[in-house]
C-alpha cells in the first residue's frame, strides 16, 4: 500500500476525529454504577496515541510535499 498524499490526509482526518471523540468522552462526568468497556482514564491514553500518530503523519506529509527524505536508523554511523 502506498501512502500518497490523499491517503495520508484521510488518515490524519480519522486520527483527529478519534482524538476529538476520546477528548469528549474523557470530559464526561463519571457514573460510578455504570459499567463501561473503556474507563475514562483509558481515553487519555487514546488521546496520547493519537498525538503520537499525528506527529508521525505530519512528518510524512512534510516529506511528501517538500520531497524530503527523512532517513531512518540504518545501523551505520558512530556508536555512542
NUDRENFI-237105 format. One record per atom (N, C-alpha, C, CB): atom name; residue in one letter; x, z, y. Coordinates in Angstrom, 3 decimals, decimal comma. Atoms other than C-alpha are relative to their C-alpha. Glycine has a CB too. Layout:
N
[CA a [X Z Y]]
...
This chain:
80
[N x [0,839 0,000 -1,174]]
[CA x [0,000 0,000 0,000]]
[C x [0,885 0,000 1,239]]
[CB x [-0,955 1,212 -0,003]]
[N x [-0,769 0,116 -1,232]]
[CA x [1,342 -0,985 3,378]]
[C x [-0,723 0,772 1,100]]
[CB x [0,199 -1,496 0,402]]
[N x [0,580 -0,760 -1,100]]
[CA x [0,772 1,424 6,239]]
[C x [0,277 -0,715 1,308]]
[CB x [0,559 1,438 0,037]]
[N x [-0,148 0,698 -1,264]]
[CA x [0,402 -1,020 9,076]]
[C x [-0,752 0,774 1,083]]
[CB x [-0,520 -1,461 -0,106]]
[N x [0,542 -0,738 -1,137]]
[CA x [-0,947 -0,038 12,499]]
[C x [-1,489 0,339 -0,143]]
[CB x [0,210 -0,796 1,256]]
[N x [1,419 -0,391 0,121]]
[CA x [-4,732 -0,222 11,850]]
[C x [-0,250 1,081 -1,054]]
[CB x [-0,833 -1,215 -0,336]]
[N x [0,171 -1,014 1,048]]
[CA x [-4,450 1,797 8,636]]
[C x [0,503 1,353 0,501]]
[CB x [0,754 -0,412 -1,298]]
[N x [-0,561 -1,244 -0,519]]
[CA x [-2,256 4,399 10,340]]
[C x [-0,913 0,619 1,046]]
[CB x [1,384 -0,245 0,593]]
[N x [0,910 -0,527 -1,013]]
[CA x [-4,636 4,726 13,283]]
[C x [-1,291 0,534 -0,626]]
[CB x [-0,326 -1,083 1,028]]
[N x [1,170 -0,506 0,709]]
[CA x [-7,552 5,153 10,866]]
[C x [0,283 1,361 -0,620]]
[CB x [-0,438 -0,988 -1,077]]
[N x [-0,378 -1,285 0,596]]
[CA x [-5,720 7,940 9,047]]
[C x [0,131 1,064 1,084]]
[CB x [1,326 -0,130 -0,789]]
[N x [-0,099 -0,945 -1,110]]
[CA x [-4,944 9,587 12,405]]
[C x [-1,395 0,454 0,427]]
[CB x [0,752 -0,635 1,194]]
[N x [1,374 -0,357 -0,348]]
[CA x [-8,661 9,473 13,237]]
[C x [-0,612 0,966 -0,997]]
[CB x [-0,853 -1,243 0,092]]
[N x [0,524 -0,882 1,038]]
[CA x [-9,562 11,086 9,912]]
[C x [0,624 1,389 0,116]]
[CB x [0,265 -0,592 -1,397]]
[N x [-0,683 -1,288 -0,126]]
[CA x [-6,954 13,825 10,421]]
[C x [-0,515 0,764 1,221]]
[CB x [1,528 -0,205 0,102]]
[N x [0,521 -0,661 -1,199]]
[CA x [-8,231 14,553 13,940]]
[C x [-1,412 0,535 -0,254]]
[CB x [-0,005 -0,979 1,200]]
[N x [1,352 -0,467 0,317]]
[CA x [-11,834 14,796 12,673]]
[C x [0,061 1,206 -0,939]]
[CB x [-0,833 -1,138 -0,641]]
[N x [-0,156 -1,135 0,910]]
[CA x [-10,722 17,103 9,829]]
[C x [0,485 1,237 0,756]]
[CB x [0,981 -0,351 -1,134]]
[N x [-0,474 -1,114 -0,810]]
[CA x [-8,843 19,269 12,338]]
[C x [-1,140 0,584 0,835]]
[CB x [1,152 -0,452 0,910]]
[N x [1,117 -0,476 -0,824]]
[CA x [-11,902 19,461 14,607]]
[C x [-1,024 0,755 -0,847]]
[CB x [-0,678 -1,182 0,720]]
[N x [0,936 -0,686 0,885]]
[CA x [-14,151 20,404 11,683]]
[C x [0,539 1,369 -0,412]]
[CB x [-0,282 -0,854 -1,241]]
[N x [-0,601 -1,276 0,396]]
[CA x [-11,733 23,113 10,496]]
[C x [0,027 0,974 1,173]]
[CB x [1,424 -0,219 -0,537]]
[N x [-0,004 -0,850 -1,184]]
[CA x [-11,464 24,436 14,043]]
[C x [-1,402 0,553 0,254]]
[CB x [0,506 -0,784 1,232]]
[N x [1,376 -0,432 -0,205]]
[CA x [-15,251 24,577 14,370]]
[C x [-0,412 1,061 -1,020]]
[CB x [-0,942 -1,196 -0,079]]
[N x [0,372 -0,956 1,042]]
[CA x [-15,671 26,360 11,035]]
[C x [0,762 1,318 0,123]]
[CB x [0,246 -0,606 -1,369]]
[N x [-0,788 -1,222 -0,140]]
[CA x [-12,878 28,852 11,761]]
[C x [-0,523 0,868 1,139]]
[CB x [1,470 -0,340 0,233]]
[N x [0,509 -0,758 -1,140]]
[CA x [-14,560 29,881 15,034]]
[C x [-1,377 0,611 -0,236]]
[CB x [-0,055 -0,885 1,203]]
[N x [1,324 -0,554 0,269]]
[CA x [-17,901 30,703 13,445]]
[C x [0,115 1,465 -0,411]]
[CB x [-0,718 -0,813 -1,099]]
[N x [-0,072 -1,420 0,356]]
[CA x [-18,693 34,404 13,045]]
[C x [-0,099 0,204 -1,514]]
[CB x [-1,116 0,780 0,707]]
[N x [-0,020 -0,296 1,430]]
[CA x [-18,096 35,929 9,640]]
[C x [-1,324 0,618 -0,431]]
[CB x [1,167 0,942 -0,343]]
[N x [1,185 -0,583 0,611]]
[CA x [-21,061 36,733 7,425]]
[C x [0,455 0,672 -1,288]]
[CB x [-1,117 -1,082 -0,269]]
[N x [-0,611 -0,701 1,139]]
[CA x [-19,884 39,420 5,001]]
[C x [-0,733 -0,188 -1,339]]
[CB x [0,072 1,462 0,309]]
[N x [0,743 0,096 1,263]]
[CA x [-22,669 38,972 2,407]]
[C x [-0,142 -1,427 -0,507]]
[CB x [-1,368 0,602 0,167]]
[N x [0,115 1,393 0,411]]
[CA x [-22,475 35,177 2,279]]
[C x [1,259 -0,421 -0,760]]
[CB x [-0,230 -0,915 1,228]]
[N x [-1,122 0,462 0,814]]
[CA x [-20,300 33,666 -0,435]]
[C x [0,420 -1,374 0,505]]
[CB x [-0,378 -0,049 -1,520]]
[N x [-0,527 1,282 -0,487]]
[CA x [-18,061 30,864 0,845]]
[C x [1,034 -0,531 -0,981]]
[CB x [0,623 0,153 1,417]]
[N x [-1,016 0,611 0,855]]
[CA x [-15,954 28,405 -1,086]]
[C x [1,372 0,067 0,660]]
[CB x [-0,367 -1,458 -0,317]]
[N x [-1,252 -0,064 -0,758]]
[CA x [-13,322 28,390 1,647]]
[C x [-0,146 1,121 1,016]]
[CB x [0,333 -1,376 0,704]]
[N x [0,060 -1,121 -0,932]]
[CA x [-12,591 31,562 3,590]]
[C x [0,384 -0,465 1,406]]
[CB x [0,929 1,147 -0,465]]
[N x [-0,350 0,407 -1,363]]
[CA x [-12,271 31,426 7,390]]
[C x [1,508 -0,065 0,246]]
[CB x [-0,622 0,954 0,986]]
[N x [-1,449 0,057 -0,195]]
[CA x [-8,537 32,118 7,151]]
[C x [0,605 -1,277 -0,599]]
[CB x [0,662 1,233 -0,624]]
[N x [-0,503 1,250 0,575]]
[CA x [-8,082 29,007 4,974]]
[C x [-0,168 -1,172 0,956]]
[CB x [-0,712 -0,300 -1,309]]
[N x [0,167 1,067 -0,984]]
[CA x [-9,403 26,869 7,808]]
[C x [1,192 -0,057 0,950]]
[CB x [-1,298 0,199 0,792]]
[N x [-1,217 0,005 -0,816]]
[CA x [-6,342 27,934 9,812]]
[C x [1,127 -0,739 -0,720]]
[CB x [0,436 1,442 0,332]]
[N x [-1,007 0,718 0,782]]
[CA x [-4,127 26,629 7,003]]
[C x [-0,283 -1,498 0,030]]
[CB x [0,030 0,513 -1,458]]
[N x [0,371 1,413 -0,073]]
[CA x [-6,053 23,354 7,022]]
[C x [0,373 -0,577 1,362]]
[CB x [-1,508 -0,181 -0,263]]
[N x [-0,373 0,456 -1,336]]
[CA x [-5,509 23,098 10,781]]
[C x [1,503 -0,227 0,105]]
[CB x [-0,453 1,012 1,053]]
[N x [-1,455 0,171 -0,047]]
[CA x [-1,757 23,605 10,380]]
[C x [0,438 -1,230 -0,798]]
[CB x [0,702 1,255 -0,541]]
[N x [-0,327 1,188 0,789]]
[CA x [-1,617 20,952 7,646]]
[C x [-0,360 -1,266 0,765]]
[CB x [-0,732 0,030 -1,352]]
[N x [0,389 1,158 -0,813]]
[CA x [-3,468 18,560 9,959]]
[C x [1,004 -0,243 1,121]]
[CB x [-1,407 0,203 0,588]]
[N x [-0,993 0,155 -1,070]]
[CA x [-0,973 19,226 12,753]]
[C x [1,278 -0,622 -0,543]]
[CB x [0,311 1,359 0,657]]
[N x [-1,221 0,554 0,601]]
[CA x [1,974 18,506 10,451]]
[C x [-0,203 -1,472 -0,349]]
[CB x [0,400 0,801 -1,265]]
[N x [0,294 1,400 0,349]]
[CA x [0,335 15,317 9,149]]
[C x [-0,084 -0,859 1,252]]
[CB x [-1,318 -0,098 -0,796]]
[N x [0,137 0,747 -1,242]]
[CA x [-0,477 14,252 12,706]]
[C x [1,366 -0,284 0,623]]
[CB x [-0,883 0,768 0,985]]
[N x [-1,345 0,235 -0,541]]
[CA x [3,135 14,696 13,813]]
[C x [0,720 -1,101 -0,770]]
[CB x [0,828 1,294 -0,042]]
[N x [-0,631 1,047 0,807]]
[CA x [4,399 12,585 10,921]]
[C x [-0,622 -1,369 0,287]]
[CB x [-0,124 0,332 -1,498]]
[N x [0,662 1,274 -0,275]]
[CA x [1,806 9,909 11,623]]
[C x [0,335 -0,532 1,390]]
[CB x [-1,503 0,153 -0,141]]
[N x [-0,377 0,454 -1,338]]
[CA x [2,667 9,808 15,333]]
[C x [1,414 -0,576 0,023]]
[CB x [-0,107 1,150 0,996]]
[N x [-1,346 0,574 0,120]]
[CA x [6,337 9,254 14,480]]
[C x [-0,069 -1,357 -0,678]]
[CB x [0,933 0,943 -0,789]]
[N x [0,163 1,280 0,678]]
[CA x [5,224 6,490 12,143]]
[C x [-0,548 -1,060 0,952]]
[CB x [-0,924 0,153 -1,208]]
[N x [0,547 0,940 -0,985]]
[CA x [3,188 4,876 14,942]]
[C x [1,083 -0,426 0,980]]
[CB x [-1,189 0,630 0,758]]
[N x [-1,113 0,356 -0,892]]
[CA x [6,223 5,030 17,242]]
[C x [0,920 -1,016 -0,667]]
[CB x [0,801 1,257 0,400]]
[N x [-0,833 0,955 0,723]]
[CA x [8,234 3,263 14,584]]
[C x [-0,639 -1,365 -0,120]]
[CB x [0,312 0,524 -1,364]]
[N x [0,690 1,287 0,110]]
[CA x [5,589 0,581 14,176]]
[C x [-0,086 -0,716 1,343]]
[CB x [-1,397 0,201 -0,564]]
[N x [0,203 0,623 -1,309]]
[CA x [5,013 -0,020 17,887]]
[C x [1,315 -0,455 0,608]]
[CB x [-0,701 0,968 0,947]]
[N x [-1,273 0,326 -0,642]]
[CA x [8,615 0,060 19,104]]
[C x [0,996 -0,666 -0,938]]
[CB x [0,612 1,244 0,569]]
[N x [-0,895 0,650 0,948]]
[CA x [10,180 -1,354 15,955]]
[C x [1,217 0,840 -0,354]]
[CB x [0,447 -1,310 0,552]]
[N x [-1,119 -0,882 0,324]]
[CA x [12,412 1,667 15,471]]
[C x [-0,032 0,343 -1,478]]
[CB x [-0,042 1,285 0,854]]
[N x [-0,120 -0,394 1,389]]
[CA x [13,675 2,565 12,051]]
[C x [0,598 1,396 -0,017]]
[CB x [0,871 -1,013 -0,820]]
[N x [-0,484 -1,370 0,080]]
[CA x [13,951 6,319 11,609]]
[C x [0,538 0,225 -1,404]]
[CB x [-1,126 1,028 0,349]]
[N x [-0,545 -0,154 1,351]]
[CA x [16,360 6,717 8,702]]
[C x [-0,222 1,401 -0,547]]
[CB x [1,483 -0,322 -0,009]]
[N x [0,156 -1,292 0,643]]
[CA x [15,719 9,484 6,234]]
[C x [1,349 0,496 -0,477]]
[CB x [-0,991 -0,083 -1,169]]
[N x [-1,229 -0,524 0,567]]
[CA x [18,286 11,589 4,470]]
[C x [0,349 -0,793 -1,235]]
[CB x [-0,130 1,496 -0,329]]
[N x [-0,364 0,859 1,114]]
[CA x [20,130 9,311 2,105]]
[C x [1,095 0,596 -0,860]]
[CB x [0,432 -1,340 0,506]]
[N x [-1,014 -0,641 0,816]]
[CA x [22,605 11,770 0,697]]
[C x [1,416 -0,221 0,476]]
[CB x [-0,116 -0,471 -1,381]]
[N x [-1,337 0,248 -0,512]]
[CA x [25,542 10,426 2,658]]
[C x [0,308 0,870 1,200]]
[CB x [0,160 -1,454 0,364]]
[N x [-0,364 -0,745 -1,199]]
[CA x [27,358 11,827 5,623]]
[C x [0,838 1,216 -0,313]]
[CB x [-1,231 0,417 0,745]]
[N x [-0,810 -1,206 0,136]]
[CA x [29,259 15,004 6,218]]
[C x [-0,774 1,135 -0,608]]
[CB x [0,541 0,420 1,330]]
[N x [0,692 -1,184 0,523]]
[CA x [28,365 18,019 4,124]]
[C x [0,164 1,151 0,991]]
[CB x [0,552 0,399 -1,411]]
[N x [-0,064 -1,151 -0,907]]
[CA x [27,619 21,179 6,048]]
[C x [0,592 1,182 -0,683]]
[CB x [-1,367 0,353 0,531]]
